[in-house]
Structures are given as C-alpha cells and as structure tokens.
Amino acid sequence: MAYRWPAGTTFKRIDLDVQDRLCPVCGRAMHVCDHRYHHLWTLQGPTQVVNRLVRCPDTSCQSRGRTFSPEAELSISMPRWCMGWDVLCWLGHRRFARHWSVPQLRLELKDTHQIALSDDAIEHYIGLYQTMLAARQQDPARLAEAYRDIESLVLTIDGLQPEKGHETLYVVRELMSKRVWFAEPLLSSATPEVRRLIVVARQWAERLDKPVRGWMSDKQDAFVKAIASEFPGVPHRYCYNHFLRDVAQPVLELDSRAKVKMRRKVRGLRAIERRVLEAHRPAAAPEPTPPDERSKTDAPPLAGASEAAAPCASSDLGLPTTDSALAATGVATTGEALVEDEAGEVVLGYCAAVRGILNDSQGGPLHPPGLRMREALQDVRDSLDRSLQGKKGGLQSRC
Ligand SMILES: [Zn+2]
C-alpha cells in the first residue's frame, strides 16, 4: 500500500551500503549502479533510506547482471512498508499487551510522535504483527526448546464465542507449559470439523515426540468422538470448571430464586432518600446570598446544606456522592443544621450501600450471588444495630 506523504515533508536521510564491496564470485570491487529510495515513518520522524545498489564491473564475471543491496535495509524495515520496525513494535505491543484500541493508537502516534496514519493502515500493520507473533509462537524449534524438560503432554480443547452469533473460536492448549498451541474459528461444531483440529494436535505432539497423558474438555459429543479416534486409549477428562458448573446448576437456580425474594423484601430505598433530601430543601430556601458571591469558607452552615443536597436531588438515578457529604461537613461549623445534615448523609450512605448490594450479581458456584447478598445485607443490619445501641437519641430514630 502506497503512503501519500504531505508536500514539503522533510526526511531524515539514512545512507546504506553493502557490507562487503568485493564481488562474491571474482573478488573485484563492485560499483554502485543504482539507488533505491524507501520513505517511511520511524519514531525519529519521516525517514528516507537510500540504498546504494552495487554490481560487479567485470562483464565476463559469473555474477554479471546480479545486483547486491545493503543487508542493513531489513533491519530498519521491510520492503514497501511505510513504517520502521520500531513503529511496528510500538503498535503491536500497545495493541496486544495493553489492549489499546486502534483510534487510541492513531491519536497517540499523532500526539506523541507526530506520525500521521489512518485507522486502515494501523489495522493492516497490526495484522502483520499478529501474523509474525503467531509464526514465532508456533515455530517448531522454539516449541521443542520450550518442551525440552516436559515429559508428557496434557491437552485441552474448548470453544469460545467472543460475540453471540459469531463463529466459535476453538482453542487447543497444552497444560504442562500452559501454552496455547493454536486456535481456529469454525463455523460448525460438527465432528469432521473438530476432528481436523484434533488431528493437528496429534501432529504437533508427534513432532515434539512426547506422549499425550490426557485430554480435558467440556466433553462435547464432537470432542469425545474425535479424541477417541485420534488418541485411542488416552484418558479424556471433564474440565473441573465445566464439571463444577454443571453440578452446581440446581443450586444456582435455587440461589437465584432466593435473590428475587430478598429483593422483594428490601425495597422503598427511593422513598427514604426522597424524604432525607426534602428535609434539606426548606432549610436551604431562605438563604439570601446570591450564589456567585458565596465563597465556600465564609458560607454559613445552611449554604453547605444546599450545596450538599443539590447534586443528590438533581441526579434522580445517581447515588449520593461522598464528595457532597464531605463538602457539607467541611463547610458547616456548628448547630442543628449540621447534626441534621450528618444524620441525613448517614441515611443516604446506608441507602447507597444497600442499593449496591441489591445490584451486585457477582459470585460463582462456590459462593453464589444470593448467598453473598444475604451476607452483605446481614452486615448492614449488624451495622445499623450497632449504631442504634451506641447512641440512643432522637436523631437516630430516623434511621
Ligand atoms: Zn565479479
């Protein structure tokens, strides 16, 4: 893909020569016969690489007609690329190790390095980076090295669906070195399709010359059949995770029903919050100072109350922020309004905590969401009991 350089771009020039100017056939000094120009982005900016091409001057030499180019050219970039290796590595590392998006990469290249590339160009080069990475990951020599001290192999296969409705990505992993061997998207999970992957796994194991001690999967029909025929006699076990999930299914269903019941019982948060916020409002109303003349440090306690109440009242969906609570207590000095405010903030704080608990759906089979909810609600109740026992006063009765 040709890159269109803006008019007037100034390039940093790099001249390259062949390492050995002597003809490899007859040993004569070779002459420069042509120049090849390569314009590209490096992290130093727009760069022009000038390759001096040479050939043997002896017309009777066996090497006649052959042109030699500088070896160093490939250490800067690949032919026809619009970027050097440095930019390619910069892109690939940020994309795959840090999960930056393409627009984010484009903007950062522009802002920090003044390199102007389109999203399409960035995607193209990320594709090249990925291809090289996969080739390196699957290189037989590197793989043999990684498996030198491993006696036997344990293989797994699983299908992942990154997005519903898309093709499933089948991943074959080896557990002894915790390495993804290969992955392939398949349109169907039919046995012949899956078998092809199992065959490739067998070929890999054969090339490594290591015995396969076992297979692990969710025991889909296609996996069971293909593995049984390609790896006869090799044990095929259920994956812990899938096994646990399947066994726990009835428990999770009961748990989910319990959650619905608890939600039904713990309600009316909105009404409590509204009452607290309304209690703040009349206190703020008689405040005479116009808002622009009011400074935070001089403001009477009432101003603090209105500032604290306003953000909560205006955001009907949002939770009351601790910022506003801090602002209120920071500004207010003494008096009844302060105590009222503090009690109100405590009530709002409890409401926020309980809403967080009701909306939390985390938790796996060993610690299901409903059980977590019940524990968390018990913590809130204990906390309320402690507050009420600690201070028996008129204000606390509001809680
Ligand atoms: Zn020669």
Boltz pocket constraint, residues with backbone or C-beta under 6 A from the ligand:
constraints:
  - pocket:
      binder: B
      contacts: [[A, 23], [A, 24], [A, 25], [A, 26], [A, 27], [A, 28], [A, 56], [A, 57], [A, 58], [A, 61], [A, 62], [A, 63]]
      max_distance: 6.0
